[in-house]
C-alpha cells in the first residue's frame, strides 16, 4: 500500500505537468506569470485530491479500500477529468478557474492509479498490472 508521501509526490508529478500543458494548449494569451499562478494554485488542489481517498476511507487495515477506492470511482474521475480538460477549460479560456478543479481531479485519479498497481489493487481485488 503506497504511503501518504508516495500519493502526494505521485499526484504532483502526474498532475502538474498535465495542468501546465493544458494551459499552453488551450490558452490564447500565453503568460508565464499566469502559468506560475495556475501551478501555485493547482499544487495544493492536487495534494488534496491525492490524499482524499485515504481521508475518506482511512487505511486502518488491509480491507480499507471500499467505494472511494473502486474501479467505478476511477472511471468517474477519469471522465470528469476528460470533460474538465476538453469542455470546461476551453469555455473559460482567459480564467484560471478550471485549472485547480482539473488538478484536484488528476490528483484523485493518480491516487487510484497508484493503488491499482499494488498487490491488493482496487475494490474487487483487481490489479492494473
C-alpha positions in Angstrom: 0.0 0.0 0.0 1.6 3.3 -1.1 2.0 5.8 1.8 0.8 9.3 2.0 4.1 10.7 0.8 4.0 8.4 -2.3 0.5 9.6 -3.1 1.4 13.3 -2.7 4.6 13.0 -4.9 2.8 10.8 -7.4 -0.1 13.2 -7.6 2.1 16.3 -8.1 4.4 14.5 -10.7 1.4 13.2 -12.6 -0.9 16.3 -12.4 1.1 19.5 -12.6 2.7 18.8 -16.0 -0.7 17.9 -17.4 -2.2 21.1 -16.0 0.7 23.2 -17.4 0.4 21.5 -20.9 -3.4 22.1 -20.9 -2.8 25.8 -20.2 -0.4 26.1 -23.0 -2.6 24.1 -25.3 -5.9 26.0 -24.7 -4.8 29.5 -23.7 -5.0 32.2 -26.4 -2.9 34.6 -24.3 0.1 32.8 -23.1 1.7 34.2 -20.0 4.5 32.8 -17.8 3.1 34.7 -14.8 -0.4 33.3 -15.3 1.1 29.8 -15.7 3.0 30.2 -12.4 -0.2 31.4 -10.7 -2.1 28.4 -12.1 0.6 26.0 -10.9 0.8 27.6 -7.5 -3.0 27.4 -7.0 -3.2 23.9 -8.6 -0.5 22.2 -6.5 -2.4 22.3 -3.2 -5.5 21.1 -5.0 -3.5 18.2 -6.4 -2.2 17.3 -3.0 -5.7 17.4 -1.5 -7.1 15.2 -4.4 -4.2 12.7 -4.0 -4.9 12.4 -0.3 -8.7 12.5 -0.3 -9.5 8.7 -0.9 -7.4 7.9 2.2 -9.0 10.7 4.2 -12.5 9.4 3.4 -11.6 5.7 3.9 -8.8 5.6 6.5 -6.2 3.0 5.8 -6.7 1.2 9.2 -6.3 -2.3 7.8 -5.8 -4.3 4.6 -9.5 -4.0 3.7 -9.9 -0.2 3.8 -10.4 0.1 0.1 -14.2 0.4 -0.5 -16.3 2.6 -2.7 -13.9 5.5 -2.9 -11.1 3.2 -3.9 -13.1 1.4 -6.7 -12.8 1.0 -10.4 -16.2 2.8 -10.6 -14.6 5.9 -9.0 -11.6 5.6 -11.1 -13.7 5.7 -14.3 -15.9 8.6 -12.9 -12.8 10.7 -12.1 -11.3 9.9 -15.5 -14.5 11.0 -17.2 -14.7 14.2 -15.0 -11.0 15.0 -15.8 -11.6 14.5 -19.5 -14.7 16.7 -19.5 -12.9 19.4 -17.5 -9.9 19.4 -19.8 -11.8 19.4 -23.1 -15.0 21.2 -22.2 -14.6 23.4 -19.1 -11.1 24.7 -19.8 -11.7 25.9 -23.4 -15.0 27.5 -22.2 -13.2 29.6 -19.6 -10.3 30.5 -21.8 -9.0 33.5 -20.0 -9.8 32.4 -16.5 -7.7 30.3 -14.0 -11.0 28.9 -12.6 -11.0 25.4 -14.2 -7.3 24.5 -13.6 -7.5 23.9 -9.8 -10.5 21.7 -10.4 -8.6 19.8 -13.1 -5.6 19.4 -10.7 -7.8 18.1 -7.9 -9.4 15.5 -10.3 -6.0 14.4 -11.6 -4.7 14.1 -8.0 -7.6 11.8 -7.1 -7.1 9.9 -10.3 -3.3 9.5 -9.6 -4.1 8.1 -6.1 -6.4 5.4 -7.6 -3.9 4.6 -10.3 -1.1 4.2 -7.7 -3.4 2.0 -5.6 -4.4 -0.1 -8.7 -0.7 -1.1 -9.2 -0.4 -2.6 -5.7 -0.8 -6.2 -4.8 -4.2 -5.6 -3.2 -5.4 -3.5 -6.2 -8.7 -1.5 -6.0 -12.1 -2.7 -4.7 -12.8 -6.0 -6.3 -9.2 -7.3 -5.9 -8.3 -6.5 -9.5 -4.9 -5.1 -10.2 -4.0 -2.8 -13.0 -0.7 -4.7 -13.8 
